Amino acid sequence: MKNIQPYQPTDAAGKLAKGFLRNPLTLVLGVFLLSIGYLALMIMPREENPQMVVSGSTVIVALPGASAAEIEKVIVNPLERKLKEVKGVEHIYGRAMDNVGIVTAAFYIGEKKEDSNLKVYDKIMQNSGMFPKGAMNPIIKPLDIDIDIPVVSVAFFSKNEKMTHTELYDRVKKIQHQINGLDNVAVTEVKAGHKPQFNIDVDLYKLSGYNLSLGQIVQAVESLSYSVPAVKNRTKDNQIIMVGVKNAIESTQDIGNIIVAQYMGSPIYLNQVAEVTNSYDTQNFKSASISTKGEDGKFLPLQEQVTLTVSKLQGTNAVVIANAVKKELESYKELLAQNGINYVITRNDGHKADEAVNELVYHLLLSIVIIAILLAVVLGWRESLIVTFTVPAILAITLFIAYLTGQTINRITLFAFLLSLGLLVDAAIIVIENIHRHYHSIESQHESADDLMIKATDEIGPPTNIATLAIIMTMVPMAFVGQMMGQFMKPIPANVPVALIASLFVAYIFTPYLAVRMLKKPDFSKEGGH
């Protein structure tokens, strides 16, 4: 009997097949890959959309006593001219109001936040002398899209008509303090509603009678307060609001007893020229209303609401944070109900992200099942099972690498997987088809099963490698797309090439390993050699 030498592979594909075909660690490797993929799927942060690097800075400069027209000329216009000199700035927006000017510099999408903010800071500090005398030091507030855009918004409203303007706000502030302490919560903010404060309504006629100025009133009150609103703020009744503070003083009597001036040796007290009340921020005209459905399903009349917004830290899981906020709110639900306060979650990005991810995962599994059925019809159910196994193994490797590189699971990430799903099985189908051909070839009936596996894999190695490389090269240009579209589509060039490379290794290692154990070689001797 002729001694047949074992087949010696020449390509990396055949060498991988030979190295893992009878290796007991191959099964361990398969279980390991599936495990790390599942782990990555569970612990990777979930978002509805991919994170984008958006840079920008807002410069705020106050000039007390100046009108909006004056602010525009001496604050806003000079600031805009200087910020245009900063490299990387795409748009500049200026806003002039009484007493303050605000200019925002928006950088091109993709510019590094830290570098952009530092450029703005350096430019402002280098030209600090351009501001007029009396202007306060500029406040530079960097834009942070992860913090500025909340993931959860909760609207609180009360059906208790006896509740004061500030009581609802105070109760929401207490809840805000607890939620702000949750893990990975970046910023919480209470919007709308009215803050408690002491109001000083100055009588201009009495002020004139005592020959006093508003400046003297402001200067006297400033000695006891930490924050004085602009003098030009007015109420609907055209009364001038001078101060809005609470904690710096104990009662309205303390404020009323402030000595604002002296006349012929006699002190003039604040309560002689103004009325001091313990009330709410009457100069705040901003409000929000909500309408909810009653028991009969009809919408109830609009009610004033206080909104609590919650933002997350960059790269954290929106789903986990949203669920933690909901759990914390549940603990207050009974206490709030006792006080006639209800709440409605008006925004939940975590829920939306989880739904989007779960839906795409469902379609991903559905696509795998369709591929399995198609292969079962064309090649056979054993071959179908082998190829079907390779898909989750490839996705597991891709997910784990995405997790290591700091990516999140979002609509675009999973779209990249769906996009490459048809390409992922190419290598495995080519390998299993060549193995199937050799198994059913009469010329190969005297070769061992191991040699057939190695030979079939080795044969298709070079063309499969080149074809996969060509597909990867078509994805590379997408990585150089700029602006918002480039940032939004970034997961595609980041994940598709990784998935395709993983598909080669999985096809060369696991397809022969499973085929030698699952496929049955036909017996040609019973067919008379045909």
Secondary structure, DSSP 4 states (H G I P E B T S, - for coil): ---PPPP---SHHHHHHHHHHS-THHHHHHHHHHHHHHHHHHHS-B-SS------EEEEEEE-TT--HHHHIIIIIHHHHHHHTTSTTEEEEEEEEETTEEEEEEEEPTT--HHHHHHHHHHHHHHTGGGSPTTPPPPEEEE--HHHHS-SEEEEEEE--TT--TTHHHHHHHHHHHHHTTSTTEEEEEEESS--EEEEEEE-HHHHHHTT--HHHHHHHHHTT-S----TT-B-TT-PBB---BSTT-S-HHHHHT-EEEEETTEEEEGGGTEEEEEEE-TT----EEE--B-TTSPBPPPEEEEEEEEEE-TTS-HHHHHHHHHHHHHHHHHHHHHTTEEEEEEEEHHHHHHHHHHHHHHHHHHHHHHHHHHHHHHT-HHHHHHHHHHHHHHHHHHHHHHHHTT--B-HHHHHHHHHHHHHHHHHHHHHHHHHHHHHT-GGGTTS-HHHHHHHHHHHHHHHHHHHHHHHHHHHGGGGG--HHHHHHTTHHHHHHHHHHHHHHHHHHHHHHHHHHHH-----GGGGTT-
